[in-house]
Amino acid sequence: MKHLELSRGVIAESLQIIESLRTTIGVRR
């Protein structure tokens, strides 16, 4: 169960990073 929680956290972090990257790209454009 711990492994599943860890993977969930990693997915949430990656999603946040992708969102921030999208916003930076949008601002640059």
PDB file with SEQRES, HELIX, SHEET and CRYST1 records, atoms N, CA, C and O in Angstrom:
SEQRES   1 A   29  MET LYS HIS LEU GLU LEU SER ARG GLY VAL ILE ALA GLU          
SEQRES   2 A   29  SER LEU GLN ILE ILE GLU SER LEU ARG THR THR ILE GLY          
SEQRES   3 A   29  VAL ARG ARG                                                  
HELIX    1 AA1 LYS A    2  ARG A   28  1                                  27    
CRYST1    1.000    1.000    1.000  90.00  90.00  90.00 P 1           1          
ATOM      1  N   MET A   1       0.851  -1.200   0.000  1.00  0.00           N  
ATOM      2  CA  MET A   1       0.000   0.000   0.000  1.00  0.00           C  
ATOM      3  C   MET A   1       0.891   1.258   0.000  1.00  0.00           C  
ATOM      4  O   MET A   1       0.579   2.251  -0.656  1.00  0.00           O  
ATOM      5  N   LYS A   2       1.977   1.195   0.728  1.00  0.00           N  
ATOM      6  CA  LYS A   2       2.864   2.367   0.784  1.00  0.00           C  
ATOM      7  C   LYS A   2       3.382   2.704  -0.611  1.00  0.00           C  
ATOM      8  O   LYS A   2       3.484   3.873  -0.984  1.00  0.00           O  
ATOM      9  N   HIS A   3       3.708   1.653  -1.380  1.00  0.00           N  
ATOM     10  CA  HIS A   3       4.242   1.882  -2.735  1.00  0.00           C  
ATOM     11  C   HIS A   3       3.207   2.632  -3.577  1.00  0.00           C  
ATOM     12  O   HIS A   3       3.556   3.534  -4.339  1.00  0.00           O  
ATOM     13  N   LEU A   4       1.937   2.258  -3.436  1.00  0.00           N  
ATOM     14  CA  LEU A   4       0.876   2.914  -4.211  1.00  0.00           C  
ATOM     15  C   LEU A   4       0.787   4.390  -3.818  1.00  0.00           C  
ATOM     16  O   LEU A   4       0.649   5.257  -4.681  1.00  0.00           O  
ATOM     17  N   GLU A   5       0.866   4.672  -2.533  1.00  0.00           N  
ATOM     18  CA  GLU A   5       0.800   6.062  -2.069  1.00  0.00           C  
ATOM     19  C   GLU A   5       1.968   6.857  -2.634  1.00  0.00           C  
ATOM     20  O   GLU A   5       1.809   7.999  -3.064  1.00  0.00           O  
ATOM     21  N   LEU A   6       3.151   6.232  -2.626  1.00  0.00           N  
ATOM     22  CA  LEU A   6       4.347   6.919  -3.119  1.00  0.00           C  
ATOM     23  C   LEU A   6       4.173   7.263  -4.593  1.00  0.00           C  
ATOM     24  O   LEU A   6       4.458   8.386  -5.009  1.00  0.00           O  
ATOM     25  N   SER A   7       3.706   6.302  -5.381  1.00  0.00           N  
ATOM     26  CA  SER A   7       3.519   6.547  -6.825  1.00  0.00           C  
ATOM     27  C   SER A   7       2.494   7.662  -7.026  1.00  0.00           C  
ATOM     28  O   SER A   7       2.642   8.493  -7.922  1.00  0.00           O  
ATOM     29  N   ARG A   8       1.458   7.675  -6.193  1.00  0.00           N  
ATOM     30  CA  ARG A   8       0.431   8.727  -6.318  1.00  0.00           C  
ATOM     31  C   ARG A   8       1.066  10.089  -6.081  1.00  0.00           C  
ATOM     32  O   ARG A   8       0.793  11.046  -6.805  1.00  0.00           O  
ATOM     33  N   GLY A   9       1.912  10.171  -5.067  1.00  0.00           N  
ATOM     34  CA  GLY A   9       2.582  11.443  -4.770  1.00  0.00           C  
ATOM     35  C   GLY A   9       3.450  11.880  -5.941  1.00  0.00           C  
ATOM     36  O   GLY A   9       3.473  13.057  -6.302  1.00  0.00           O  
ATOM     37  N   VAL A  10       4.164  10.925  -6.533  1.00  0.00           N  
ATOM     38  CA  VAL A  10       5.043  11.257  -7.666  1.00  0.00           C  
ATOM     39  C   VAL A  10       4.206  11.760  -8.836  1.00  0.00           C  
ATOM     40  O   VAL A  10       4.586  12.719  -9.507  1.00  0.00           O  
ATOM     41  N   ILE A  11       3.071  11.119  -9.079  1.00  0.00           N  
ATOM     42  CA  ILE A  11       2.194  11.535 -10.188  1.00  0.00           C  
ATOM     43  C   ILE A  11       1.675  12.952  -9.925  1.00  0.00           C  
ATOM     44  O   ILE A  11       1.653  13.783 -10.833  1.00  0.00           O  
ATOM     45  N   ALA A  12       1.265  13.224  -8.700  1.00  0.00           N  
ATOM     46  CA  ALA A  12       0.741  14.553  -8.370  1.00  0.00           C  
ATOM     47  C   ALA A  12       1.833  15.601  -8.578  1.00  0.00           C  
ATOM     48  O   ALA A  12       1.569  16.676  -9.116  1.00  0.00           O  
ATOM     49  N   GLU A  13       3.067  15.287  -8.149  1.00  0.00           N  
ATOM     50  CA  GLU A  13       4.179  16.238  -8.316  1.00  0.00           C  
ATOM     51  C   GLU A  13       4.443  16.491  -9.787  1.00  0.00           C  
ATOM     52  O   GLU A  13       4.606  17.637 -10.205  1.00  0.00           O  
ATOM     53  N   SER A  14       4.487  15.421 -10.576  1.00  0.00           N  
ATOM     54  CA  SER A  14       4.766  15.568 -12.015  1.00  0.00           C  
ATOM     55  C   SER A  14       3.659  16.395 -12.667  1.00  0.00           C  
ATOM     56  O   SER A  14       3.931  17.218 -13.542  1.00  0.00           O  
ATOM     57  N   LEU A  15       2.405  16.179 -12.243  1.00  0.00           N  
ATOM     58  CA  LEU A  15       1.289  16.942 -12.821  1.00  0.00           C  
ATOM     59  C   LEU A  15       1.461  18.425 -12.500  1.00  0.00           C  
ATOM     60  O   LEU A  15       1.222  19.279 -13.353  1.00  0.00           O  
ATOM     61  N   GLN A  16       1.876  18.731 -11.266  1.00  0.00           N  
ATOM     62  CA  GLN A  16       2.072  20.131 -10.883  1.00  0.00           C  
ATOM     63  C   GLN A  16       3.186  20.748 -11.715  1.00  0.00           C  
ATOM     64  O   GLN A  16       3.071  21.888 -12.165  1.00  0.00           O  
ATOM     65  N   ILE A  17       4.276  19.988 -11.923  1.00  0.00           N  
ATOM     66  CA  ILE A  17       5.408  20.494 -12.714  1.00  0.00           C  
ATOM     67  C   ILE A  17       4.947  20.772 -14.142  1.00  0.00           C  
ATOM     68  O   ILE A  17       5.295  21.800 -14.722  1.00  0.00           O  
ATOM     69  N   ILE A  18       4.167  19.855 -14.704  1.00  0.00           N  
ATOM     70  CA  ILE A  18       3.674  20.027 -16.082  1.00  0.00           C  
ATOM     71  C   ILE A  18       2.802  21.285 -16.155  1.00  0.00           C  
ATOM     72  O   ILE A  18       2.894  22.048 -17.117  1.00  0.00           O  
ATOM     73  N   GLU A  19       1.968  21.498 -15.156  1.00  0.00           N  
ATOM     74  CA  GLU A  19       1.091  22.678 -15.164  1.00  0.00           C  
ATOM     75  C   GLU A  19       1.923  23.951 -15.115  1.00  0.00           C  
ATOM     76  O   GLU A  19       1.653  24.896 -15.857  1.00  0.00           O  
ATOM     77  N   SER A  20       2.935  23.985 -14.247  1.00  0.00           N  
ATOM     78  CA  SER A  20       3.797  25.171 -14.141  1.00  0.00           C  
ATOM     79  C   SER A  20       4.524  25.405 -15.460  1.00  0.00           C  
ATOM     80  O   SER A  20       4.647  26.543 -15.913  1.00  0.00           O  
ATOM     81  N   LEU A  21       5.007  24.323 -16.076  1.00  0.00           N  
ATOM     82  CA  LEU A  21       5.703  24.464 -17.364  1.00  0.00           C  
ATOM     83  C   LEU A  21       4.739  25.019 -18.411  1.00  0.00           C  
ATOM     84  O   LEU A  21       5.120  25.876 -19.209  1.00  0.00           O  
ATOM     85  N   ARG A  22       3.516  24.548 -18.414  1.00  0.00           N  
ATOM     86  CA  ARG A  22       2.516  25.032 -19.386  1.00  0.00           C  
ATOM     87  C   ARG A  22       2.278  26.519 -19.188  1.00  0.00           C  
ATOM     88  O   ARG A  22       2.201  27.270 -20.161  1.00  0.00           O  
ATOM     89  N   THR A  23       2.160  26.954 -17.935  1.00  0.00           N  
ATOM     90  CA  THR A  23       1.906  28.373 -17.661  1.00  0.00           C  
ATOM     91  C   THR A  23       3.095  29.212 -18.133  1.00  0.00           C  
ATOM     92  O   THR A  23       2.904  30.274 -18.726  1.00  0.00           O  
ATOM     93  N   THR A  24       4.316  28.746 -17.876  1.00  0.00           N  
ATOM     94  CA  THR A  24       5.506  29.499 -18.293  1.00  0.00           C  
ATOM     95  C   THR A  24       5.546  29.589 -19.810  1.00  0.00           C  
ATOM     96  O   THR A  24       5.870  30.640 -20.362  1.00  0.00           O  
ATOM     97  N   ILE A  25       5.220  28.498 -20.484  1.00  0.00           N  
ATOM     98  CA  ILE A  25       5.218  28.493 -21.959  1.00  0.00           C  
ATOM     99  C   ILE A  25       4.152  29.465 -22.464  1.00  0.00           C  
ATOM    100  O   ILE A  25       4.395  30.222 -23.404  1.00  0.00           O  
ATOM    101  N   GLY A  26       2.978  29.444 -21.841  1.00  0.00           N  
ATOM    102  CA  GLY A  26       1.901  30.341 -22.264  1.00  0.00           C  
ATOM    103  C   GLY A  26       2.310  31.794 -22.077  1.00  0.00           C  
ATOM    104  O   GLY A  26       2.017  32.632 -22.931  1.00  0.00           O  
ATOM    105  N   VAL A  27       2.988  32.107 -20.965  1.00  0.00           N  
ATOM    106  CA  VAL A  27       3.421  33.491 -20.710  1.00  0.00           C  
ATOM    107  C   VAL A  27       4.460  33.891 -21.753  1.00  0.00           C  
ATOM    108  O   VAL A  27       4.438  35.015 -22.253  1.00  0.00           O  
ATOM    109  N   ARG A  28       5.364  32.980 -22.080  1.00  0.00           N  
ATOM    110  CA  ARG A  28       6.404  33.284 -23.076  1.00  0.00           C  
ATOM    111  C   ARG A  28       5.765  33.601 -24.424  1.00  0.00           C  
ATOM    112  O   ARG A  28       6.198  34.518 -25.121  1.00  0.00           O  
ATOM    113  N   ARG A  29       4.730  32.836 -24.789  1.00  0.00           N  
ATOM    114  CA  ARG A  29       4.064  33.083 -26.072  1.00  0.00           C  
ATOM    115  C   ARG A  29       3.313  34.411 -25.983  1.00  0.00           C  
ATOM    116  O   ARG A  29       2.675  34.825 -26.951  1.00  0.00           O  
TER     117      ARG A  29                                                      
END                                                                             
